[in-house]
Amino acid sequence: MTHQHQQKSPQQRSQHPPSNGTGTNSDRPTAIIVETLEHRRFAEFCDACKKYRYIGLCYGSPGVGKTLSARHYANWDNVQAYPNHQCQTKALLKEISKGCVVFCTSPVVSSPSHLERDIGNTRSLLHNAAIDRAHRYEHARLKRLLDRAEKLRDPQRNPAGYRSDEAVKAEDAFHEQRNRAMRVASTLLDPTALLVIDEADRLKMAGLEQVRGIFDRGGVGLVLIGMPGIEKRLARHPQFYSRIGFVHEFRSLGAKEVHELLDQRWTPPPACIDRSTGSTRKRSRLSSGSLAATSGY
């Protein structure tokens, strides 16, 4: 997964960035996300963990794109942007309310209770979006039923039938729909099907046990992302390790994939390939000449 920054002319900046088959444009006009083969493998790994409700372990060297791939898979930039009032568009709400993947980063220092609270708050972002969409749907239906009931029950607009069975049924339907709309927040279940925890190396044994407890009682899949060696560390804890169903190594790009990226997106000097040794973070630094291109890793 690579992150690229481009300079655009004023005419380009005034237009919506074009979509394409190899990547997804973010809300920031200068950032383009390119889906590489390694990202697609990571997505398949997450799909399996989500489908079978397993714990998955993903590890890889720094800078290969683990965090960016995970955030993109979860559509997390949009999920985080939605609570901002200016971003609460109907299209964005429809997009994120269909999601079921939650992304969070393990804190450097945290007690098990704080960890569980942080995970709960993060899951609430997705849950609240689903509730918001359901509220909008139920209230739109409520308004239509109210308009119909008022029309049928109005003696002036319906003098011959304002006491008819049809008018009574329309009024009953309105009251039933009003009760349903009021119960949305309490009846709509948390849509989370997969919880992705980045920087899992920071979790101590107590934190791992807290995460295992969430997994055991939550009925969700779990993906832990960390550095090489995390699989050996977890192997020393059989209660946790026995629940791991999939292990995925997030590898750096090969020379062929780097050449394809350069042909499709980038125009850095060819020496960048030899110097970067497959790390997307290093390539971003070399090609852009700044550290800004590595944000999000």
Helices and strands as residue ranges (DSSP letters): E 2-5, H 10-13, E 23-25, E 31-34, H 37-52, E 55-59, H 66-74, H 76-81, G 85-87, H 90-97, E 101-105, H 112-153, H 165-182, H 184-187, E 194-198, G 200-202, H 205-218, E 221-226, H 230-235, H 238-241, E 244-249, H 255-264, H 271-276, H 280-288, G 292-294
